[in-house]
Amino acid sequence: MHINKIVAISVFALIATACGSQYNKFKKDVNGGSTYVYGEIDGPAKQLKNTYPSARPETVEKANKFRALVEKELVSGYAAN
């Protein structure tokens, strides 16, 4: 029982010292507001602008159908909550 108390106190001390660590602090986002990093707010993703010449038309059509299905499910999921 005595060893359990020592282990519990040691774990608590380690956790308490980790809370004040120099690495556990929020820093200002240096890329905040950058359209290069975050893209256009409420706009389409930058990845959607990429086109690949080697893509087959049926693959592109299938990807667009899947994207529409996912967006529909996301919108209906938000409306249900």
Biopython code that builds the backbone (N, CA, C, O; Angstrom):
import numpy as np
from Bio.PDB.StructureBuilder import StructureBuilder

atoms = [
    (1, "MET", "N", (0.824, -1.193, 0.000)),
    (1, "MET", "CA", (0.000, 0.000, 0.000)),
    (1, "MET", "C", (0.872, 1.264, 0.000)),
    (1, "MET", "O", (0.538, 2.264, -0.634)),
    (2, "HIS", "N", (1.967, 1.196, 0.706)),
    (2, "HIS", "CA", (2.869, 2.344, 0.783)),
    (2, "HIS", "C", (3.502, 2.642, -0.572)),
    (2, "HIS", "O", (3.684, 3.806, -0.930)),
    (3, "ILE", "N", (3.838, 1.601, -1.324)),
    (3, "ILE", "CA", (4.431, 1.789, -2.646)),
    (3, "ILE", "C", (3.412, 2.398, -3.602)),
    (3, "ILE", "O", (3.774, 3.220, -4.444)),
    (4, "ASN", "N", (2.147, 2.010, -3.485)),
    (4, "ASN", "CA", (1.099, 2.586, -4.341)),
    (4, "ASN", "C", (0.972, 4.086, -4.122)),
    (4, "ASN", "O", (0.772, 4.840, -5.075)),
    (5, "LYS", "N", (1.087, 4.522, -2.873)),
    (5, "LYS", "CA", (0.996, 5.955, -2.586)),
    (5, "LYS", "C", (2.185, 6.703, -3.198)),
    (5, "LYS", "O", (2.027, 7.790, -3.753)),
    (6, "ILE", "N", (3.372, 6.109, -3.089)),
    (6, "ILE", "CA", (4.564, 6.744, -3.651)),
    (6, "ILE", "C", (4.451, 6.856, -5.170)),
    (6, "ILE", "O", (4.799, 7.883, -5.752)),
    (7, "VAL", "N", (3.961, 5.790, -5.808)),
    (7, "VAL", "CA", (3.784, 5.806, -7.259)),
    (7, "VAL", "C", (2.738, 6.849, -7.649)),
    (7, "VAL", "O", (2.930, 7.590, -8.612)),
    (8, "ALA", "N", (1.636, 6.908, -6.906)),
    (8, "ALA", "CA", (0.578, 7.879, -7.215)),
    (8, "ALA", "C", (1.083, 9.307, -7.069)),
    (8, "ALA", "O", (0.792, 10.158, -7.910)),
    (9, "ILE", "N", (1.836, 9.576, -6.008)),
    (9, "ILE", "CA", (2.376, 10.921, -5.797)),
    (9, "ILE", "C", (3.394, 11.272, -6.881)),
    (9, "ILE", "O", (3.431, 12.407, -7.355)),
    (10, "SER", "N", (4.209, 10.310, -7.269)),
    (10, "SER", "CA", (5.200, 10.547, -8.326)),
    (10, "SER", "C", (4.529, 10.853, -9.660)),
    (10, "SER", "O", (4.938, 11.773, -10.369)),
    (11, "VAL", "N", (3.498, 10.082, -9.999)),
    (11, "VAL", "CA", (2.773, 10.321, -11.251)),
    (11, "VAL", "C", (2.110, 11.693, -11.224)),
    (11, "VAL", "O", (2.151, 12.426, -12.213)),
    (12, "PHE", "N", (1.502, 12.037, -10.099)),
    (12, "PHE", "CA", (0.864, 13.349, -9.979)),
    (12, "PHE", "C", (1.892, 14.470, -10.136)),
    (12, "PHE", "O", (1.626, 15.474, -10.797)),
    (13, "ALA", "N", (3.076, 14.293, -9.521)),
    (13, "ALA", "CA", (4.119, 15.310, -9.624)),
    (13, "ALA", "C", (4.597, 15.459, -11.067)),
    (13, "ALA", "O", (4.823, 16.578, -11.528)),
    (14, "LEU", "N", (4.749, 14.357, -11.774)),
    (14, "LEU", "CA", (5.168, 14.432, -13.175)),
    (14, "LEU", "C", (4.125, 15.138, -14.033)),
    (14, "LEU", "O", (4.461, 15.956, -14.890)),
    (15, "ILE", "N", (2.871, 14.818, -13.797)),
    (15, "ILE", "CA", (1.803, 15.464, -14.576)),
    (15, "ILE", "C", (1.735, 16.956, -14.252)),
    (15, "ILE", "O", (1.560, 17.782, -15.148)),
    (16, "ALA", "N", (1.872, 17.294, -12.981)),
    (16, "ALA", "CA", (1.806, 18.705, -12.578)),
    (16, "ALA", "C", (2.959, 19.509, -13.175)),
    (16, "ALA", "O", (2.767, 20.658, -13.573)),
    (17, "THR", "N", (4.146, 18.923, -13.242)),
    (17, "THR", "CA", (5.264, 19.667, -13.820)),
    (17, "THR", "C", (5.147, 19.767, -15.335)),
    (17, "THR", "O", (5.673, 20.708, -15.930)),
    (18, "ALA", "N", (4.470, 18.821, -15.967)),
    (18, "ALA", "CA", (4.300, 18.879, -17.416)),
    (18, "ALA", "C", (3.361, 20.016, -17.812)),
    (18, "ALA", "O", (3.471, 20.555, -18.913)),
    (19, "CYS", "N", (2.445, 20.381, -16.927)),
    (19, "CYS", "CA", (1.493, 21.449, -17.248)),
    (19, "CYS", "C", (2.191, 22.797, -17.401)),
    (19, "CYS", "O", (1.723, 23.644, -18.162)),
    (20, "GLY", "N", (3.288, 23.012, -16.703)),
    (20, "GLY", "CA", (4.001, 24.277, -16.789)),
    (20, "GLY", "C", (5.164, 24.234, -17.743)),
    (20, "GLY", "O", (6.017, 25.121, -17.716)),
    (21, "SER", "N", (5.221, 23.237, -18.577)),
    (21, "SER", "CA", (6.350, 23.054, -19.481)),
    (21, "SER", "C", (6.431, 24.187, -20.493)),
    (21, "SER", "O", (5.423, 24.787, -20.867)),
    (22, "GLN", "N", (7.651, 24.460, -20.923)),
    (22, "GLN", "CA", (7.844, 25.499, -21.934)),
    (22, "GLN", "C", (7.253, 25.095, -23.272)),
    (22, "GLN", "O", (6.987, 25.950, -24.117)),
    (23, "TYR", "N", (7.043, 23.796, -23.476)),
    (23, "TYR", "CA", (6.510, 23.311, -24.740)),
    (23, "TYR", "C", (4.983, 23.213, -24.729)),
    (23, "TYR", "O", (4.382, 22.872, -25.748)),
    (24, "ASN", "N", (4.367, 23.502, -23.618)),
    (24, "ASN", "CA", (2.934, 23.350, -23.488)),
    (24, "ASN", "C", (2.258, 24.718, -23.451)),
    (24, "ASN", "O", (1.476, 25.003, -22.544)),
    (25, "LYS", "N", (2.551, 25.536, -24.404)),
    (25, "LYS", "CA", (1.965, 26.870, -24.461)),
    (25, "LYS", "C", (1.426, 27.127, -25.865)),
    (25, "LYS", "O", (2.003, 26.699, -26.865)),
    (26, "PHE", "N", (0.316, 27.833, -25.906)),
    (26, "PHE", "CA", (-0.252, 28.206, -27.195)),
    (26, "PHE", "C", (0.529, 29.383, -27.755)),
    (26, "PHE", "O", (0.863, 30.332, -27.045)),
    (27, "LYS", "N", (0.805, 29.296, -29.028)),
    (27, "LYS", "CA", (1.536, 30.381, -29.685)),
    (27, "LYS", "C", (0.666, 30.942, -30.798)),
    (27, "LYS", "O", (-0.209, 30.262, -31.334)),
    (28, "LYS", "N", (0.923, 32.180, -31.125)),
    (28, "LYS", "CA", (0.182, 32.809, -32.203)),
    (28, "LYS", "C", (0.521, 32.104, -33.515)),
    (28, "LYS", "O", (1.680, 31.783, -33.777)),
    (29, "ASP", "N", (-0.492, 31.869, -34.324)),
    (29, "ASP", "CA", (-0.295, 31.215, -35.611)),
    (29, "ASP", "C", (0.390, 32.187, -36.560)),
    (29, "ASP", "O", (-0.181, 33.213, -36.929)),
    (30, "VAL", "N", (1.616, 31.861, -36.953)),
    (30, "VAL", "CA", (2.359, 32.757, -37.834)),
    (30, "VAL", "C", (1.784, 32.751, -39.245)),
    (30, "VAL", "O", (2.051, 33.671, -40.018)),
    (31, "ASN", "N", (1.006, 31.742, -39.594)),
    (31, "ASN", "CA", (0.393, 31.676, -40.918)),
    (31, "ASN", "C", (-1.069, 32.088, -40.895)),
    (31, "ASN", "O", (-1.786, 31.852, -41.867)),
    (32, "GLY", "N", (-1.518, 32.686, -39.833)),
    (32, "GLY", "CA", (-2.914, 33.086, -39.718)),
    (32, "GLY", "C", (-3.323, 34.023, -40.841)),
    (32, "GLY", "O", (-2.663, 35.032, -41.085)),
    (33, "GLY", "N", (-4.393, 33.696, -41.512)),
    (33, "GLY", "CA", (-4.895, 34.523, -42.592)),
    (33, "GLY", "C", (-4.197, 34.316, -43.920)),
    (33, "GLY", "O", (-4.511, 35.007, -44.889)),
    (34, "SER", "N", (-3.273, 33.401, -43.992)),
    (34, "SER", "CA", (-2.557, 33.166, -45.242)),
    (34, "SER", "C", (-3.410, 32.320, -46.181)),
    (34, "SER", "O", (-3.815, 31.212, -45.828)),
    (35, "THR", "N", (-3.679, 32.834, -47.362)),
    (35, "THR", "CA", (-4.468, 32.057, -48.320)),
    (35, "THR", "C", (-3.641, 30.926, -48.917)),
    (35, "THR", "O", (-4.197, 29.949, -49.417)),
    (36, "TYR", "N", (-2.320, 31.051, -48.868)),
    (36, "TYR", "CA", (-1.465, 29.978, -49.374)),
    (36, "TYR", "C", (-1.574, 28.747, -48.472)),
    (36, "TYR", "O", (-1.571, 27.618, -48.960)),
    (37, "VAL", "N", (-1.668, 28.961, -47.173)),
    (37, "VAL", "CA", (-1.734, 27.855, -46.230)),
    (37, "VAL", "C", (-3.168, 27.360, -46.069)),
    (37, "VAL", "O", (-3.411, 26.157, -46.157)),
    (38, "TYR", "N", (-4.114, 28.252, -45.837)),
    (38, "TYR", "CA", (-5.473, 27.872, -45.493)),
    (38, "TYR", "C", (-6.451, 27.962, -46.658)),
    (38, "TYR", "O", (-7.589, 27.507, -46.534)),
    (39, "GLY", "N", (-6.045, 28.527, -47.768)),
    (39, "GLY", "CA", (-6.947, 28.667, -48.895)),
    (39, "GLY", "C", (-7.942, 29.790, -48.666)),
    (39, "GLY", "O", (-7.801, 30.591, -47.742)),
    (40, "GLU", "N", (-8.929, 29.830, -49.509)),
    (40, "GLU", "CA", (-9.971, 30.846, -49.374)),
    (40, "GLU", "C", (-10.980, 30.376, -48.337)),
    (40, "GLU", "O", (-11.450, 29.239, -48.388)),
    (41, "ILE", "N", (-11.305, 31.240, -47.413)),
    (41, "ILE", "CA", (-12.273, 30.896, -46.383)),
    (41, "ILE", "C", (-13.648, 30.752, -47.037)),
    (41, "ILE", "O", (-14.064, 31.611, -47.815)),
    (42, "ASP", "N", (-14.337, 29.681, -46.723)),
    (42, "ASP", "CA", (-15.653, 29.343, -47.289)),
    (42, "ASP", "C", (-15.617, 29.177, -48.805)),
    (42, "ASP", "O", (-16.653, 29.290, -49.460)),
    (43, "GLY", "N", (-14.474, 28.918, -49.353)),
    (43, "GLY", "CA", (-14.345, 28.665, -50.779)),
    (43, "GLY", "C", (-13.989, 27.211, -51.015)),
    (43, "GLY", "O", (-13.805, 26.453, -50.063)),
    (44, "PRO", "N", (-13.893, 26.820, -52.261)),
    (44, "PRO", "CA", (-13.521, 25.432, -52.543)),
    (44, "PRO", "C", (-12.071, 25.156, -52.147)),
    (44, "PRO", "O", (-11.243, 26.067, -52.114)),
    (45, "ALA", "N", (-11.783, 23.924, -51.857)),
    (45, "ALA", "CA", (-10.431, 23.541, -51.472)),
    (45, "ALA", "C", (-9.486, 23.734, -52.650)),
    (45, "ALA", "O", (-9.881, 23.590, -53.807)),
    (46, "LYS", "N", (-8.233, 24.062, -52.342)),
    (46, "LYS", "CA", (-7.254, 24.275, -53.403)),
    (46, "LYS", "C", (-6.970, 22.993, -54.170)),
    (46, "LYS", "O", (-6.587, 23.040, -55.339)),
    (47, "GLN", "N", (-7.157, 21.828, -53.511)),
    (47, "GLN", "CA", (-6.892, 20.561, -54.168)),
    (47, "GLN", "C", (-7.883, 20.286, -55.294)),
    (47, "GLN", "O", (-7.576, 19.541, -56.225)),
    (48, "LEU", "N", (-9.058, 20.880, -55.213)),
    (48, "LEU", "CA", (-10.061, 20.649, -56.255)),
    (48, "LEU", "C", (-9.695, 21.345, -57.560)),
    (48, "LEU", "O", (-10.229, 21.002, -58.615)),
    (49, "LYS", "N", (-8.800, 22.306, -57.500)),
    (49, "LYS", "CA", (-8.396, 23.015, -58.712)),
    (49, "LYS", "C", (-7.406, 22.212, -59.550)),
    (49, "LYS", "O", (-7.205, 22.504, -60.729)),
    (50, "ASN", "N", (-6.791, 21.204, -58.944)),
    (50, "ASN", "CA", (-5.812, 20.382, -59.662)),
    (50, "ASN", "C", (-6.515, 19.514, -60.698)),
    (50, "ASN", "O", (-7.557, 18.919, -60.422)),
    (51, "THR", "N", (-5.947, 19.451, -61.864)),
    (51, "THR", "CA", (-6.435, 18.536, -62.891)),
    (51, "THR", "C", (-5.277, 17.653, -63.322)),
    (51, "THR", "O", (-4.130, 18.093, -63.402)),
    (52, "TYR", "N", (-5.598, 16.422, -63.593)),
    (52, "TYR", "CA", (-4.564, 15.471, -63.963)),
    (52, "TYR", "C", (-4.852, 14.974, -65.365)),
    (52, "TYR", "O", (-5.892, 14.359, -65.601)),
    (53, "PRO", "N", (-3.946, 15.231, -66.303)),
    (53, "PRO", "CA", (-4.186, 14.861, -67.691)),
    (53, "PRO", "C", (-4.261, 13.338, -67.894)),
    (53, "PRO", "O", (-4.877, 12.874, -68.853)),
    (54, "SER", "N", (-3.651, 12.576, -67.013)),
    (54, "SER", "CA", (-3.668, 11.127, -67.188)),
    (54, "SER", "C", (-4.909, 10.475, -66.598)),
    (54, "SER", "O", (-5.076, 9.260, -66.707)),
    (55, "ALA", "N", (-5.785, 11.262, -65.972)),
    (55, "ALA", "CA", (-6.983, 10.699, -65.358)),
    (55, "ALA", "C", (-7.988, 10.283, -66.432)),
    (55, "ALA", "O", (-8.240, 11.008, -67.394)),
    (56, "ARG", "N", (-8.541, 9.111, -66.237)),
    (56, "ARG", "CA", (-9.560, 8.638, -67.175)),
    (56, "ARG", "C", (-10.879, 9.340, -66.878)),
    (56, "ARG", "O", (-11.164, 9.629, -65.715)),
    (57, "PRO", "N", (-11.697, 9.624, -67.899)),
    (57, "PRO", "CA", (-12.957, 10.349, -67.684)),
    (57, "PRO", "C", (-13.905, 9.617, -66.722)),
    (57, "PRO", "O", (-14.588, 10.263, -65.927)),
    (58, "GLU", "N", (-13.955, 8.289, -66.784)),
    (58, "GLU", "CA", (-14.862, 7.571, -65.884)),
    (58, "GLU", "C", (-14.390, 7.658, -64.428)),
    (58, "GLU", "O", (-15.208, 7.619, -63.509)),
    (59, "THR", "N", (-13.087, 7.775, -64.216)),
    (59, "THR", "CA", (-12.571, 7.935, -62.864)),
    (59, "THR", "C", (-12.911, 9.314, -62.316)),
    (59, "THR", "O", (-13.279, 9.451, -61.149)),
    (60, "VAL", "N", (-12.789, 10.316, -63.146)),
    (60, "VAL", "CA", (-13.127, 11.671, -62.728)),
    (60, "VAL", "C", (-14.614, 11.765, -62.414)),
    (60, "VAL", "O", (-14.999, 12.392, -61.427)),
    (61, "GLU", "N", (-15.449, 11.152, -63.240)),
    (61, "GLU", "CA", (-16.898, 11.172, -63.016)),
    (61, "GLU", "C", (-17.238, 10.457, -61.710)),
    (61, "GLU", "O", (-18.076, 10.929, -60.942)),
    (62, "LYS", "N", (-16.598, 9.332, -61.461)),
    (62, "LYS", "CA", (-16.846, 8.580, -60.240)),
    (62, "LYS", "C", (-16.427, 9.394, -59.003)),
    (62, "LYS", "O", (-17.127, 9.391, -57.991)),
    (63, "ALA", "N", (-15.293, 10.083, -59.089)),
    (63, "ALA", "CA", (-14.834, 10.912, -57.978)),
    (63, "ALA", "C", (-15.789, 12.066, -57.718)),
    (63, "ALA", "O", (-16.047, 12.408, -56.564)),
    (64, "ASN", "N", (-16.318, 12.673, -58.779)),
    (64, "ASN", "CA", (-17.264, 13.777, -58.606)),
    (64, "ASN", "C", (-18.564, 13.297, -57.973)),
    (64, "ASN", "O", (-19.139, 13.994, -57.138)),
    (65, "LYS", "N", (-19.033, 12.110, -58.364)),
    (65, "LYS", "CA", (-20.245, 11.554, -57.751)),
    (65, "LYS", "C", (-20.021, 11.284, -56.267)),
    (65, "LYS", "O", (-20.876, 11.585, -55.434)),
    (66, "PHE", "N", (-18.851, 10.709, -55.945)),
    (66, "PHE", "CA", (-18.531, 10.430, -54.550)),
    (66, "PHE", "C", (-18.446, 11.721, -53.749)),
    (66, "PHE", "O", (-18.959, 11.793, -52.632)),
    (67, "ARG", "N", (-17.800, 12.743, -54.311)),
    (67, "ARG", "CA", (-17.670, 14.034, -53.629)),
    (67, "ARG", "C", (-19.045, 14.644, -53.363)),
    (67, "ARG", "O", (-19.283, 15.182, -52.282)),
    (68, "ALA", "N", (-19.949, 14.565, -54.340)),
    (68, "ALA", "CA", (-21.295, 15.105, -54.157)),
    (68, "ALA", "C", (-22.040, 14.342, -53.066)),
    (68, "ALA", "O", (-22.762, 14.941, -52.268)),
    (69, "LEU", "N", (-21.868, 13.022, -53.030)),
    (69, "LEU", "CA", (-22.520, 12.209, -52.012)),
    (69, "LEU", "C", (-22.012, 12.562, -50.620)),
    (69, "LEU", "O", (-22.799, 12.679, -49.681)),
    (70, "VAL", "N", (-20.714, 12.731, -50.484)),
    (70, "VAL", "CA", (-20.143, 13.067, -49.185)),
    (70, "VAL", "C", (-20.609, 14.448, -48.735)),
    (70, "VAL", "O", (-20.958, 14.636, -47.570)),
    (71, "GLU", "N", (-20.617, 15.404, -49.642)),
    (71, "GLU", "CA", (-21.068, 16.751, -49.284)),
    (71, "GLU", "C", (-22.533, 16.749, -48.875)),
    (71, "GLU", "O", (-22.921, 17.456, -47.946)),
    (72, "LYS", "N", (-23.351, 15.953, -49.569)),
    (72, "LYS", "CA", (-24.764, 15.862, -49.225)),
    (72, "LYS", "C", (-24.933, 15.271, -47.824)),
    (72, "LYS", "O", (-25.752, 15.752, -47.042)),
    (73, "GLU", "N", (-24.161, 14.233, -47.509)),
    (73, "GLU", "CA", (-24.246, 13.601, -46.207)),
    (73, "GLU", "C", (-23.755, 14.552, -45.102)),
    (73, "GLU", "O", (-24.320, 14.574, -44.009)),
    (74, "LEU", "N", (-22.717, 15.328, -45.384)),
    (74, "LEU", "CA", (-22.221, 16.275, -44.397)),
    (74, "LEU", "C", (-23.257, 17.351, -44.121)),
    (74, "LEU", "O", (-23.486, 17.713, -42.967)),
    (75, "VAL", "N", (-23.881, 17.862, -45.168)),
    (75, "VAL", "CA", (-24.871, 18.915, -44.992)),
    (75, "VAL", "C", (-26.085, 18.370, -44.233)),
    (75, "VAL", "O", (-26.611, 19.041, -43.346)),
    (76, "SER", "N", (-26.530, 17.161, -44.575)),
    (76, "SER", "CA", (-27.686, 16.602, -43.883)),
    (76, "SER", "C", (-27.335, 16.248, -42.451)),
    (76, "SER", "O", (-28.199, 16.311, -41.575)),
    (77, "GLY", "N", (-26.075, 15.873, -42.187)),
    (77, "GLY", "CA", (-25.639, 15.587, -40.832)),
    (77, "GLY", "C", (-25.635, 16.828, -39.967)),
    (77, "GLY", "O", (-26.008, 16.760, -38.796)),
    (78, "TYR", "N", (-25.221, 17.968, -40.516)),
    (78, "TYR", "CA", (-25.235, 19.220, -39.770)),
    (78, "TYR", "C", (-26.652, 19.703, -39.549)),
    (78, "TYR", "O", (-26.938, 20.299, -38.510)),
    (79, "ALA", "N", (-27.547, 19.466, -40.492)),
    (79, "ALA", "CA", (-28.920, 19.913, -40.352)),
    (79, "ALA", "C", (-29.635, 19.098, -39.286)),
    (79, "ALA", "O", (-30.536, 19.613, -38.623)),
    (80, "ALA", "N", (-29.251, 17.823, -39.103)),
    (80, "ALA", "CA", (-29.896, 16.982, -38.106)),
    (80, "ALA", "C", (-29.493, 17.377, -36.707)),
    (80, "ALA", "O", (-30.261, 17.181, -35.764)),
    (81, "ASN", "N", (-28.295, 17.935, -36.550)),
    (81, "ASN", "CA", (-27.833, 18.330, -35.215)),
    (81, "ASN", "C", (-28.354, 19.670, -34.926)),
    (81, "ASN", "O", (-28.095, 20.215, -33.853)),
]
sb = StructureBuilder()
sb.init_structure("model")
sb.init_model(0)
sb.init_chain("A")
sb.init_seg("    ")
for serial, (resi, resn, name, xyz) in enumerate(atoms, 1):
    if name == "N":
        sb.init_residue(resn, " ", resi, " ")
    sb.init_atom(name, np.array(xyz, "f"), 0.0, 1.0, " ", f" {name:<3s}", serial, name[0])
structure = sb.get_structure()
